Amino acid sequence: MSSVIVLDNGAGTLKIGIGGDRDPLAVVPNCVSRSPHSKKPLIADEILSTPTLTSSTLRRPIDRGYITNIDLQHTIWSHLFSSLALPAPCTSSLLLTLPHFSLSFPTLRRPLFEMTFEEFGFRSLCVSDSGSLVHMYETARSPGGVAARRGCSVVVDCGFSFLHSVPVVQGFRVNYGVRRVDLGGKALTNWLKELVSYRAVDVRDETLIVDDVKERLCFISLDVERDLKIARRPGKDNLFRCTYVLPDGVTLTKGFVKDKDEAQRYLSLYDGVVSPEASEKPDIDMADTLTKPVDRNTFDLTKNEFSLTNERFLVPEMIFRPADLGINQAGLAECIVRSVNACNPLLHPVLYESIILTGGSTLFPRFAQRLEKELRPLVPDAYKVKITTQEDPILGVWRGGSLLASSPEFEAMCVTKADYEEQGSTRCSRRFFQ
């Protein structure tokens, strides 16, 4: 059996490694960055090793879940195949995973298959979906769990472009049960950029820096109205206030949280230490709170730093209540319920009892607790709700692919180069999409 290169080609990050390994060789941004101070573009892993990323322009091959720039994707793949310790494509098979339904249109499939077989020369190709791979990995990791015993689960994929609820039955995705919310990690980052730029410092061109702010400081609130009242308090009584220091490109090349202890003070709310007045629920409209400007005169714009308060929990709140922020979409909990209801009623109890979270946005603190709190009133009382968070939600899809690549059934699932040369991209379309 030839070696297998497993490539999880996500819209935000790309994971690549060898089938059978536990972890990938590289987890890199799936984009190309160009700094105004340099003529040379930075590709994938080079972005992570560069000393400063201020005012960098990003180009991504995947937009809104679809591969819209196949030439840019070719550039990124070529760079990784040449810079990492991977077997030669001509002696290897490729297991490829992409965002859900990213190859729904034949015009998007053909360039990808041509690039795989004609330009890189892989021996064979297998295209799989992330939902079934996450299900496979979790059943192998927890053989006594409900998903393993019953063969069913709902994979909630909170990715870069979208949130998906994907029912999986007997290892296969139930296509008619998949439901989507049209926002993801990219939308959260853009919303945080707008808020910070409006209230404090212009960071509209600092996507990578705001990504870092989001990942370090944002969290899921379990009681939004209570936390909004606390966020209005002045000084140290505001448990959510913290400061992020921006890089200046000279003495500071990376941004950082100014006082980590200050940033963690809000945890006392969830340890039961909260003042009585904070527990009172005010009648506050979230949209008004978000759009209410802060007096710019209170900020010293000569300093390379800014403060965050209610942005820390109102930005991730979009996942559960997008309609409150002007987005005409159901929240994640309603999306899961609609996904389950589209399946056979006999499967409903099992599906609600085996919900698996994957994707980078599920790393927000208390994500699973909030989702269960939102789901419980929508689910019949007779059904149990059990939510499982993967040990590493970012690598869950890749690890499932690594398991599949090392299984004896893998070769039978592939389309070989000889098949492609004989029948063209039609053979791949019939094999993977019908």
N, C-alpha and C positions, 0 to 999 in steps of 0.2 A: 504493500500500500504506500503511495507517495505521501509526502508531507502535505499538510493542509495549512494554508494561511487563513486565519480568521480575521475578518475586517468588519467591525461594527461602524458603519459610515453614518454617524449621527450628524444632525444639522449643526450642533454646537461643538461637540468633541468627537474625535475619531479614535477608536481603540483598535490596535492591531497587534497580532501575536501569532503564535504557532499552536495549532490544535493539539489538545492534550495537556497543555500547561494550565496552571491555576490562574495566573495573571498575565495580562498582555505585556508585550515588550514596551509599548508606548501608549500613553493617553495624551493626546495633543489637540489643540484647537483645529477645527476643520475650516481653516481660513488662511488668507494671505494678508499680511499687514505691511503697510508702507508708512514710514515716518517722514514728516516734512523735513527732517534734518538729514535724511539719507536717501540716496537714489536706489539703493538695493532693496527689493522687497524681502520680507521675512516670511518664511513658509513653515507652517505647522509648529514643530518643536523649536524652531529658531525663535519664535515669539516668546516662548517661556524662558529662554536663556539670555535674551537681550537685557541690558541693564536698565533701560528706561523705555516706557511705552506711552509717554504723554503725547496727546494729539495725533495718535496713530489712526490711519484710515484702514478699515477692514473690508475685505472682499470675501464673500462666502459663495461656494458653489451651489448651496442649497438654500432656497428661499421659499418660505411658506410651505415647507415640507416637500418641495419638488426640486430635482436637480435642474437648475436653470442655466448653469455654466459648466458644461462637460469639459471644456478645455482647462478651466481652472481646477476641476477635480482631477484631471489627468496630471496636472503639474504637481499637485499635493501627493498623489499616489506615487508618482515617479520619484519624488524627493524621499519619501519614506522607504520605498523599496531599495533605494540606493544607499541610504544612510543607516539603516537598521540591519542587524544580523539576521536576515531572513533568507530562506532558500530561494533559489532562482525561480521566477514564475514559470519558466518553460518546463520545470520538473515538478511543479506543485499544482495542487487544486486550490480554488478560492471559495471560501464560504463567506458570503456577503449578506449583511443585514442593512436595511435602510429604514428611514421613517415610514410609518404605516401608509400604504397606498401611494407612495411616492412614484411608483411606476405604473399607475393606473392607466396611463395613456400610451399606446404603442409608439408614438413619436418620441417618448422619453426613454423607452426601453432600448430601442435599436442602437443609439449611440453608446449606451453603457455596455451592451453585449459586444459591440465592435471594439470598444476600448479593451475589454477583458481578453478577448481571444486574438484579435488581430494586432493590437499594439503591444500588449504585454505578453501575449502568447501563453496563457495558462492552459494546463492540460485539461482541466474541467472546471465547471462552475456550479455552485449551488446557492440559490437565493432563498433566504428564510425570513420569517417575520419575527419581530422582537417579542411579541406576546407568547408564542409557543416556546421560544428559547428560555424566557424567564420561567415559565411553568416547568419546563424540563429541569432547569437548575434547582428550583425550589423543591421539586419532588425528589430529586437525588439527594439534596442536602437534608431534607426532613422526610424520610420514608414513612414515618408514622403519622404524618399530618393528614388533614382532610383532603388536600389537593392530591396527595399521592394515593390515598386509599380510594377516593371516589373518581379520580381522574379528571376533575373539573376545577376551574378557578376563574376569577376575574382579575386580570392584570391591569392595574391602573398605572399608565405610563405618563409621567409628568415630564415631558421633554422640552426641547429648546423652542419649538414652534407651536406645539399643541399639547393639550391634555387628552389622552385617549383612555377609554374604558373598553377592554378587550376580553370578552368571554372566550375561554379555552376549554374544549371538551375532548377528552381522549387524545390530548396532545395537539389538536388542530384548532386554529382560530375560527370562530364562528363569525363569518364576515357580516351577516345581516344583523348581528348583535353589537357590532362596534359602534360606539358613539364618541363624538369629539367636541371639545371646547376650544374655540379658536383663540387661545392665548397660551403662552408658555413662558419659559425663562427669559426669552428675548423681550416679550412685552413687559414683564416685570422690571427688567433693567431699564427699558426706555421710559417707563413711568417714573422710576426713581430718578432718572436723569432730569426729567421735566421738573419734578418737585424740588430737587436740590438747586437746579439752575434758577428757578423762580424765586426761591426763598433765600438763597445764600450766594453760591458761587456758580458761574457758568461752567458746567461740565458736559455740555451737549456733545463735545467731540472726544470725550474720555470714556468710551464704552468699556474698555478692559478695566479701568480703575473703578468705575461704578459697579461692574460685575463683582469686583473684590469687596466693595462696600456692602453690596447685597448679601454676599455669602458670609461675611464676617458678622454683620450687625442685625440683619433682619430675622424675624421670628414670627411664629403663628400665635395669635392671641386666642385665648379660650373665652374671653369676655371682652368684646370690643368696646362696648359702651362704658364699662368701668375703666378700661385702660385709656379711653379718650379723655375722661375726666382727670385722671392722674397726669396725663400728658399736658394738661393746661396749667398745671401748678408751676409756680416760679421756683428758680433755684434748685436746691438739693432735694426739694420735695417732689420734683419731677424725676421719677425713677427711670425714665426712658432716655433722658438726655445723655448724649455721649458725643465725643469729638473725634473726627477722622482727619488725619494730617495728610495732605496731598503731597506727592513728590514734586520737587522743583527742577529735577533734571540735572542738578549740580551737586548739592550736598546730600539730597535725598533722591534715590532712584526708585524706591518703592513706597507706596502709601502704607499707613499703619494706623491702628486705633491708639489714640493718645493715652488713654487710661483704661486698661482692660477691666480693672475692678469696677470702675464707673459704668462700663458697658454691661456688666453682669448684675447690676443692682436690681434689675427688674425681676430676677429669679426669686427674690423674697416674696413676690406675689403668689408664686406657686408653691412656696413652702409654708403658706398659711399666715405669713406676717404681712398684714395689710390693715391700714387704718379704717375705722368704721365709715368715715365719710366717702372713702374710695369705693366702698361696696354699694353705695347708692347709685341707681341707674338713671342717668340724666337723659333727657329727650334731645339727642344730638343727631344731626344729619351728617353722615360721613362725607358726602360730596361737598357740603359747605365747609367742613373742617379742612378738607384737602386743598380747596381752592382759596382759603383765606390766607392772604399774604402776611408775611412777617416783615416788620419794619426793617428795611435794609440799613438804616442808620445804626441799628444795634450791632451790626457786623463790622469788623475791621477787615476790609477787603484786601489790605496789604498783607494779611496773614494767609498762609497756605493751608487753611483748615476750615472746616465747617462743622456745625452741630446738627445732629438728627434727634428728633423726638418721636412724634407719632408716625413718621414715615416708616419707622422700623417694623411696625406691624400692619400698617394700612396698605403697604405695597403687596405683601403676600396675601392680604385679604381679598385681592382680586380673584384668587383661585376659587374661593367659596362664594363670593357675592359680586360677581362682575357687573350685574345690573345696577348696583348702587353707584357704580363709577361710570355709568353711561354706556356700558357694553351690553348689547342685547343678546346675552347668552345665559344659559342655565349654569348654575354652579357645579362644582365637581360632584357633590353628593347626588344632585338630581341627574347628572349625566350617568352615574353608576346605576341608579335605579332604572332609568330608561333602558340602559344596556341589558340589565338582567331581565326586565319585563319583556324584552324582545325575544328571549329564549323560551324553551319549553317550560311550562309552569312546574313540572316535576323537578326541574333543576334549580329552581329559585332558592330553596333552603341551603343546598350545597354551595351554590355560588356566593351567597352572602356570608357563608362561614369560611370561605377561602379567598379573601381579597388580598392580593399581593401588590405592594407598592414598589415601583421602580422609577428611575429617572432622577436627575439632579435636584429638581424642586422639592422632592420628598425629604431632602436633608434639612429643611427648615425645622428648628426645634418644635416639638409637640404637634407635628403634622398629623400623625396617626390619631392622636387623641382628639384633635379638632374634627377630623374626618368622621370618626366614630360618633362624635357628638352631633354632627350634622346628619348623619345617616340614620341614626336610631329612630327619630320621629317619622321617617319616611318608609321604614321597613316594618312589615307586620310583626306584632309582638311575639308571635309563635316562632319566629325565625331568630337564630343567633347571628350576631355580627362579629366577625373576627377578622382583624386586619393584621397582616404580616408585613413588616418592613425588612427588606433585604439587608444583609450585613454590609454590602456596599452597593447602593442603588445605581451607581454610575457604571459599575462593571458587571451587573447582573446579566445583561444581554450577551456580552462577550463570553462570560463563563458558560452560559448555556450553549453558545455556539462552539466553544472548545469541547464540551461534552459530546455534542452531536458529531463534531469532526473526528472524534476518536472512537465513535461507535461503529460496529461492523456494517450497519445499514447505510452508512454515509455515501459510499460509492454508487449505490443504486439510486440515490436521490439526485445525482449530478447529471449535467449535460456535458458530454465530452467535446473536445475540440473537433474531433472527426464528425460528430453529429452536427455541430454548428457549421462546419465547412460544407456539409452535404445539404442541409435544410435551411441554413441561415437563422436569423433571429426568431423566425416563426417557431422553430423547435423549442427555443428557450421560453417563449411566451406561452406555448401550450403546456410546457412542463411546470412552470412556476406560477402561472396566473389563470389557469382554468381548472 
